[in-house]
Amino acid sequence: MYSNKKIFPGRLCLIACSVFILSEATAQVPKRPIRPIGQGQGGIPNLSQNPNSQSANKDTIAFEHRDDAKDSITIFYTEFDSVSNHFVDISIDDFNKNFSLPAGFYSIGGNGNAAFPILFEPNTKPGWDPGFHAYDVYRFTQQNTRFFQTTKPFTQINFYQSSNTEQVIRLLHTQNIKPNWNAGFEYRMISNPGVFQNQNVKHNNYRFFSSYVGRRKRYALQFYILGNKIISGENGGITDLSLLTNPVFKRRTSIPVMLGNNTSAPPAFFVSKIAAGNRYSDVNFYLSHRYDLGKKDSIMINDSTKEYLFYPKLRFQHTFQYIKTTNTFQDGMPNFQTAQTDSVYFAEFYNLNINPTASDLTFSDQWHVISNDFSIRQFPETKNQLQYLEAGIRLENLQGSFTRVYIPTSILIVNPLPPLVNNYFNSVLHGTYKNKTRNQKWDMVLSGELYAAGMDAGNYKAFASIQRMINQKWGLVRLFGENISRTPSFVFQSPSSFNLDSSSLNKKENITILGVMANNSRFQLMARNISIANYAYLTNYFDKEQYSGFINLTQGTLDTKNKLSKFFTLYSNFILQLTAGKNPIHVPLFYTRQRIAFEGNFFKNLNLSTGLDIIYNSPYKADNYSPVLGRFFPQDSVTISNRPMVSYYFDFRIKKFSAFIKLENLNTANFTQGFEFTKNSFYAPNYPAPGLLFRFGIRWNMVN
């Protein structure tokens, strides 16, 4: 693919100078050497983690000053609904671990556009679900929220830029206000003007978090408020694939597209205007607090300091949560020429006859959700908090507002109808049993939730897992299984403004997952089987259906790290997916990612990792994409077959400063008309991926 921005020598000099200046700046920081804790293997998304989850990466470090205890620093965090400690990751072996679009995800355009995981993941959430997931990978969520503990304030700054002026900024700051009270915030901005017309994106994510434990350990509180604002242009794909090899269209923004034609965003960081596209936003307020009854104790640190200990026997917990989410598709139709083009598109693919002179086309679903959860947890063993039995009830109140505005061709003036507003509720019973033995060999979890009454009555989720440390060869082995019965997402229900007919999908989806995982120093292995009944999906851009048959999908993944020599390492990731018979789930049979790295520690403070990153998947009928509904849907007419994706990377770390350089999509080189990068890959029909991209990024960890 041809890149609109050339990498001029002056820009390269500026980048080199920036790296030198920042490196020198970090050298002036008082010495607090960093100590590696473990070696990781990188690779595919962890099945048990959200794609944005920080602990999915195994390369971790802890910050510690080696001189004396007075200036020492300890930084660790726990993930949401977990008690396991994790250390901050500053490894440099994989650029994608810190990037907003992780490895194992394909985007239909660039960073920030609609994306999907190559490893198929069913929707296992029972109960309320709006149904818009094409941009989930770019969100801050409850699952990837982290609660920190640190003895000194800690700040992390990430900045990435590419040759097409795409920019990403991510900030993290956390500190303990008191030894038992931590607070912090995270912020991320993704700005990408897009390589093709009307693919510009502007995403903003923020999160404030805090955790508190009472001095006597009886009372504890966790709080966060997070928000996401997702803005992405939707161009419907290019109109003619032959234009990619036409020398007249070397400038990719000149290629006509289906939606928002003849519009493109200027290369400015703060521009968020889109001609036609999706605007998703959500705000999530969460407050959970608890009070424990049990056995108190204490130890004397010195003559004047006493450390209180507490062993809970009975815990009372209340959780309050408020969620506001808005999912909107809007076509502003800014000029007559674009309006004519877009009206033809909506007539052909969505059966909507819209007046070409209309000034607005809008579909919008908005939700307000308030939930209160009350639970009791009992600890059978006094000094083992990892063994407990919990039971609770959650009450949810939901209000949906559904708006659709468009002007049919037969009507010149229309007064839009007021939004349809519906109120719903859910009553949910839930319980958990967890036991981690004192010898740390066995760990068992049983959990379940049942929607006893309300909008989603009859939905349930049951989960069970058992794991054990076998030996050094096999490491940790885990067996797991779950069964879910869920109402199809609300976008498939008749009140939704995105439902273009009056019908609803009423049969509950039933999903069963059985699998095994093994994790050790040599490899990570996973095998699982997914069975789905009454699978809900789109048959085209807007028609919906539930598959009458039974879908069976078998998956296997393998991650390995192989030391080839003193300085050369091969990181290998494999995915194998098999489906039985013809069904609406289309996945590639085989996927692999191979990273050949030259890496090591040089000149005492220089940590270096450089090499080739190669990704390939077997040909398959990749899903098409519906811009209005923001969903991927199966198609049987186009087989996607790409060259292996090849990138070169050069990553290094000097003390707490890291820099990343990457040349992406070297595989798009085309020699038919000279030397150009115009042999574009495709990840959905009519959606070419970018050509050659030069990326540069820095990450700076600062301890105050």
N, C-alpha and C positions, 0 to 999 in steps of 0.2 A: 504494500500500500504506500502510496505517495504521501509524504508528510508535508503539510502546508508551510511549516516553519523549517528553514534551513539552519544548521548548526554552524554559525559563522565563527571564524577563529577568535574574534573579539569576545564572543560569548564564552568560548572555552577558556580563554584567559581569565575572564571574570570569575568563572566557576573555580578554576585552579587557585586564584588569589583568595577567594572566599574560604576554600578548604584550608589554605595555609594560615590565614588570619585566625580562623576558628581553632585550628590545631594549636597555634601559639597561645591563643587565649586560654585554652584548657590547660596548657602547661603551667600557667600561672596560678592555677587553683591549688590550695594547700593539699599536700599529698595524702590521699586516703585510698590506698590501693584496693582494687576489687578482687575478690577471691572467687574463682569458679567453683560452682557446687556440683554440676553434672554435665554430661554430654547428651545432646538430644539427637533426634533423627528427623525432625521436620516432616513435611509431606502432606498427605491428604487431610481433609477436615476430620476431626475427631468425632466419632458417631455420638459420643455422650456429651459433646460440647456444642454451644452455639458457634457459628463460623467466626464470630468476632471475639470469642472467648480467649483471654490471654493465657490461660493455663493449658490450652491445647498444645502449646509448644513446650518441649521438654528441656530446652537449653535455658538454664536459670543461673542467676548469681545473687549473692547477698553482698551488701556493702558493709565493709568493716574496716575500721582504722586499726592498724596493728601495733600502735605505740602504747596506748594505755586505755584503760576503761573509760576515762573521763571523756575522751573525744570519740569513742566508738559509736557506730551507728548500726542499727538493725532495721531493716525494712522488709515486711512481709504482708501478705493480704490473704483474706479468705473470700471465696466466691459466694454468691447469693445462695442461701440455704445450705451452707456447707461449713464444716469446722476444720477442714484440712488447710494447712498453711502452704502458701506458694511464694516464691521469691520473684522479684522483678526481673524480667527477661531483657538482657542487653546483648544477646548473641548476634552474630553477624553472618551466620552461614546461610541465611535464607532471607532475601529482601521481602518476599511476600508475607512473612510472618508479621511484619509491621505495616503492610500496605492495606488500604481499605478494601481491595478486591483480592481475597486470599487465593492461593493456588487451589485448584480443584473447582473453581467457579468460572463459568464462561459468561461474558457480557455480549449483548447483541450490538453494542457500539463500542464505547470506551468505558473508562472508569467512571462510575456513577449512573450508567444506563442500566436498564433491566437486565438481571442476571439470574442464572440457575446453577445448581451444583451438578457436576457430572455424576456424582454418586447419588442415585435417586433416594430421596427422603420423603416418606409419606407424612401427611399432616396427622399427627397423633394427639392433637389438642381437642379434648371433648368440650362441649359447651360453646359459648359465644365465640365466633371467629368471623370478622368482617369479610375475609377472603382475598385480600390483596397482599401478595407475598413476593412479587418480582423484585422488590427493592429491600427486602428484609436484611440482606447482607450488609447494607450501609447504615443500619439503625443501631443506636444504643438501646439496649433492652434490659429487662429485669435479669435475664439469665447471664449476661456478661457484665453485670455490676459487681464491682470489687469493693471490699471494705478493708482499709489499710490499718496497720500499726507501724509507727516509726518513731525512733528516738530523736530524730532531727527532721526539720522540714525537707521535703524532697520534691523536686520539679523535673519534669521531663518535657522536652520540646522536640517535636517532629515536624520537618518541613520537606515536601517533595515537589518537584517541578519537572515537567516534560517539555519536549521540543514543540508541542502544539499549544503551549502556554497553560496546560492543565496544572493545577496547583492543589496541594493538600496541606493543611496545617492541623496539627493535633497537639494539644496542651494538656498536661496533667500536673496538678499540684495537690499534695497532701501533707498534713502535719498533725501531730498530737497537740491539741490545745492544753490538755492535761494528760498525765500518764494513762488515764482510763477513758479519755475522750479524744477521738480522732475525727477530723473533717477534711474535706477536699472537694475538688471539682475537676471535671474533664470537659474539653471542648474540641470539636473537630469541624473543619470546613473543607468541602470538596467542591472545586470549581473547575469545570471543563467545558470549553467552547465547542467541543466535538470536532471530528474530522469531516463528517458529512453534514449536510444541512439539517437544521432543527434537531440536533442531538445534544444541545448544550444542557449542562446540568449545574445545579447549585444546591448543595446539601449542607445543612447546618445541624449539628448534634451537640447537646449539652447535657451535663449531669452534675448535680450536687449530691454529695453523700456524707453521711456521718454515722458513727457508732459510739455507743457509750455503755460502760459497765460501772455499776455503783461500787463505791469503795469497799463495801462488804460483800460484793459479788451476788447479791440477791436480785437486784434489778438490772435489766439491760434493755437497750433500745437500739434499733437500726432504722435509718431514715434515708430516703433518696427522693429526688425529684429529677426526672429526665424528660427531655423533649427532642423530637426529630422534625425537621422541616425538609421534605424531599421535593425538589423541583426538577423535572426532567422533560425535555422536549421529546416528542414522539413523531418520527417522520414516516412510519409505515413501511420503511424499506425503500430501496432505490427502484426506479421505474424500469430500468433496462440493464441487465448484467453485462452486456457487451460494451457498455460505456466505460467500464473499468480498464479496458485495454485500449481504448481510443485515446491517442495522444492529445486530442483536443481537450480532454477532461483530466489532464494531469493534476490540475487544481481540483481537489475532490469536492469542495463546496460548490462547484458549478454543476455537479451531477444532479439531475432532477430526482425528486423524491415524491412519495405518495401524499404526504401530509406536510402542511406548512412550507410548501415549495417557495423557492426564491427568498428564503429567509435564513439568516445565519447570525449567530451571536458574535459580536466583536470580542477580540481577545482581552477582555477586562475581567479582573478578579471579582468585582462586586456586582456584575451584571446578572440578573436573574429573570429577565424577560424571556418568555417562550411563546412561539406562535401557536402551537398546539401541543398539548402534553398533559402530564399528570402532576398534580400537586397533592402530596400526602403530608399530613402533619399529625402529631400526637403528643400529648402531655401525660405523664404518668407520675402520680404522687403516691408514695408508699411510706407507711409508718407502722412498725411492728415493735411491740414492747412486751416484756414478760416479768413475772415475779416468781421467785423460787422459794420453796420450803424444803428444809433439809438439815444437814449437819454442818455446823460452823466450826472453824479451827483457825489457828494463826501460828505464825513463826516469827521469831525476833530476828530482824536483819542485823541490828546493832542495839546499843543501849537506848536509843531514842526512836528507832523505826520498827514498826510492826507491820508485817505483811499478813492481810486477812485471807483466809482460805475458806471456801464454801463448797460442800458436796450436796448438790440438789437431789431431793427424792421426789418432789412433786412440783411441776411447773404449770403456771397459768399464763396463757399468751393470748394477746389480742392484736389483730392486724387490720388496719384500715387502708383501703386503696381507692384512688380516684383516677379514672382514665378518660381522657377526651381524645377521640380520633376522628379525623376528617379525611376522606378519600375522594378526590375530585379529578375528573377529566374535563378539560376546557379547551375549546378551540375558539380563539378570539377573532379569527377570520379578518386580519387587519387590512386587506385590500381586496379589490374585486377579483383580480386574477387568482389569488390564493383561494378565495372563497369558492370560485368555480371549481378549482382543482379538488378542494376538500369535499365539496358537496357531491362530486362524482364518486369519490372514495367511499363516503358514508352510504351512498345509494348502492354501490356494488357489493360492499362487504358487510354492511350492517342493516341493509334494507330500510334505510332512513332517507326519505325524500325531503331534503332541506332546501329552503330558499337560498339560492347562491348569494343573495344580497344580505343574508342574515348577519347580524353583528355578534352573535354569541351562540355557542353550543355548549351546554353544561350538563354533566351528570355528577351528582354528589351524594354521598352517604356520610352522615355524621352521627357519632355515638357519644353518649355520656354514660359511664358505668361507675357505680359506687358499690363497693363490697366491704363487708365486715366479717371477719373470721375469728371464731373463738375456739380455742383448743386447750386440751390438758395433756401433759406429757408426764409419764411416770418412769422413774429410773430404778430398776430392780436392784442393781449393785451400786453401793454407795460411791465408790471411787471409779466407776466406769460410765462416763457420760455418753459413750458411743453405743451403749445398750439402753434402749428405751422403747416404750409403747405409747403411741400418741393417738388421740381421737379428737375430732373437731367437727364444726359445722360452719359453713360459709353462706351468707345471704347476699345475693347480688340484685341490684336494681339497675335496669338498663332503659335508656331512652334513645330511640333511633329517629333521625330526621332525614328524609329522603327527598331530594330535589332534582328535577329534570327540566331543562329549559332548551327548547329548540323551536324553530319556525318552519312548519311544513311549506312546501312549494305552493300549495293552493291558498295559503293565508298570508296576507301582506303584513298585517298588524295583529299581534296577539298579546293579551295580558297573561303573563305566566301564572300558573296556579300556585297557591302557597304550598310550602313543603308538607309532605305527609309525615305526621309525627305519631309514632307508636311507642307504648310503654310495655316493658316486659320485666320478668323477675326469674330468678333461679334459686333453689335451695339445694345446697350441696353438702353431702356427708363425706368425710374423708378420714383415713386412718393410716398409720405407719408403724411397722415394727422393724427395728434395726438392732443388730447385735454384732459388735466387733470384739472378738475374744481377747482376753488379756495377753495371750501369747502372740497376738497380731497375725495369726495364721489364717483364721477364718473371718469373713466379713459377709453378713447376710442382710438383705433388705427386702421387706414385703410392704407394699403400699397400694392403696386404692382410693378412688373417689367415685361417688355415685350422685348423679343429679336426680334428687328424689322428687322434685316438683318444679314446675315452671316451664319456660319456653323450651328448654332442652331436656325435659324429663325423660328419664330412661338412658341418657348418656352415661357412660362409665369408663374408667380406666383402671386396669389392674396390672401391677408390675412386680416382678420378683427377680432377684439376682443373688448369686452366691459366688464368692471368690476366695482363692487361697494362694499363698505363696508356696509353690510346689518345691522347687529347687533352683539352683543357679542357672541350670540349662533352660528350663521353661519359664522361670520367673513367676509372675503373677498370672494365674489363669482364672477366667471369670465366665460363668454361665449366666445367661439372662433371658428373660422372656416377658412379653407384655401383650395384653389384649385390650383393644379400644373399640368402643361403640360410640359413634358421634353423628350428630346431625350435620348434613352438608353445610359448608360455609354460607353465610347469609347472602353473599352475592348471587347465590343460586335460588334465593327465595323471592316470592312475588313482590313484596313491598320494596325491595331494593331498586333504586333508580337505574342501576346497571342491568337489571333484568328486563330485556326488551320484549318479553311477552308476559302473560299473566299467570303462568304456571310456576310451580315450585317443585323442587326435588325433595321428597319426603322420606324416602327409605334411608335408614341409618347405615352409614358406612361401618363395616366391621373390619378391623385390622389386627392381625396377629403377627408378632415378630418373635422369632426364636434364634438365639445365636451364642457364639463362644468367642472369647478374646484371650490372647496371650501376649504378655508384655515383658520383655527382658532386655538385657544390654545388647543383644544381637539383632533382634527384630521385634516388630509389632504385627500381630496377625489377628484378623477378624474374619469370621464367617457367619452369615445370618440368612434366614429365610423370611420373606415378607409375603403374607397372604392377605388379599383384600377382596371383600365382597361389597357389592353395590357402590363401586368406585364412581365418584362424581367428577365430571370433566366437561370441557367444551368440545363440541364436535366441529365447530368452525369459529369464526370471530365472535359469535354471540349465542349460538344455539347450545343448549346444555343437555346432558344426558347422564344416566347412571348405567354403568356396564352391568349387563344381566348375568354375565358369567363370573367365574372365580379366577382372580389374577394371582399368579404365583411367581415371585421374583427371588432368585438366589444371588447373593452377593458375597464376594470375598475381597479382602484388601491385605496387602503385605507391604510393610515399610522396613527397609534394611539400611544399615550404614556399614560400608566395607572399606577398610583401610587398605589402599592399594600399595602405598609406600609411605615413607616418612612424612611426605608433604602432600600426597595425593589421596583424596577420599572420594568414593562413589556413593552418593545418596540415591537410593532406588525406591520408587513408590509404584505399586501396581493395584489396579482395580479390575475385577472380573464380574460381569453381571449377565445373568441368563434369565430370560422370561420363557414361560411355557405357552405355546400357541400364539394366536393373533389376539392382541388386546391393545388398549389405548395407551399403555406405558411403553415408550420407546427410549431405549438406552443403548449406548455402544457396548459391544461385547467386551472390549478391552480398552483400558486406559493405562498409560504409564508416564511417569515423570522421572527423568534421570538427570542428576546434577553431578558433573565431574568437576571437583574443586581442588585447587591448589591452595592450601591453607596452613597456617602455623603462626607462631609467635616469633617476631624478628625485632632486633634492636631493642630488646627488653620491653618496650611499651607498645610496639606495633603488632596488633592482631590483624591478620590478613586472610581473606577468603575470596578467591577469584576463579572463574571458570565458565563452563557452558551449562545452560539450563535448557533441557530438551523435553518437550511434551508432545504426546501423540495419543490419539484415540482412533479406533477402527471406524470405518464408514458406517453411518446409520441414518435413518430418517428422523433427523432432529426436529423437535417441536417447532411449530410456527408461533407467532406472537400476536396477541390482540391488544393494540394500544389503548383502546377505550376501557376495556376491563382490566388491563394490566396483568394478564394471565397468559401463560403458555398453553398451547393446545396441540394435540397430535395431528400429524398429516402423513399421507401415504404416497405422495407424488414426487417428492424431491429427496434424493439421498445426498447427504453432506459428506464430502471426502476432502480432507485437507492434508497439506504437507505437514510433517512434524514441525511444531512451533519451536524455534531456536532463538535463544537470547544469550547474550554475554553479560556477565556482571563482574563488578570489581567493588568489593566491600572491605572496609577496614575500620578498626577502632584504635584510638590512642587515648588511653585512660578512660575517661567518661564520655568522650566525643566519638561518634561514629558517623561515617559517610558512606553513601551507597551510589553507585553508578551502574546503569543498566542500559544495554542496547536491546530493545525488544523487537521481535518479529523479523529477524534476519532471514527467515524462511520466505519472506515475500519478495526476495530478489528476483528480478525479471530481466533476461538478457535478449529478448526478442527485438527490442527497439532501443538498443544501448544498454545502459546499466541503471535500472530503476527499481524501486520497491513497490511494485504495483500488482503483484500476484497475491491478492488478498485472500485470507481465510474467511470462512463463513461458520457461524454457530447457530444460525436460524436462516430459513429461506429468505433471500433478498436483503439480508442484513450483513454486509461485509464488515469485517473487523479492520482496525487501523493497520497501516503499513508500518514502516520503520519508525520507532519512537525512541528517543533518547531520554532517559530519566536520570534525575539527580536528586539525592535526598540527604538530609542530615538528621541526626538524633543526638541530643545533648542531655545528659543526666546531671543535675546539679543538686548538691547537698548544701544547705545553708548552715 
